[in-house]
Amino acid sequence: MDAFTAGLLQRIKATESDLTRARDEGDDFLVEVELAELDDLRRLAAEHGVEVGVSGV
């Protein structure tokens, strides 16, 4: 796995964790921010052929 792929997957994992925390805290604004970030990261992964596991978030 190259550095780009590893970094991208780590950012996705961190964003998913932040999204879960925002949901748990009831922070609707932060939930929207994290969802947008996650969408961007997943789109970037798809554009570069990076397989992203399906998450329940």
C-alpha positions, -999 to +999 in steps of 0.1 A: +000+000+000+014+034-010+015+064+013-013+081-006-037+051-001-027+046+035-032+083+043-065+085+026-078+054+044-066+068+077-084+101+070-116+082+062-113+062+094-107+094+115-136+112+099-159+082+105-149+083+142-154+121+144-189+116+128-198+090+153-187+113+181-207+143+167-238+121+164-234+109+200-230+144+212-260+156+193-240+182+174-261+185+142-238+211+126-207+190+131-225+159+118-232+178+085-195+189+083-182+154+089-207+139+064-195+163+038-159+155+045-166+118+044-183+122+010-153+141-004-129+115+009-149+086-005-152+104-039-114+110-039-108+073-031-131+062-059-114+086-084-081+069-075-093+033-074-089+030-036-111+003-021-130+017+009-148-007+032-185-001+037-191+014+071-223+018+090-219+055+094 
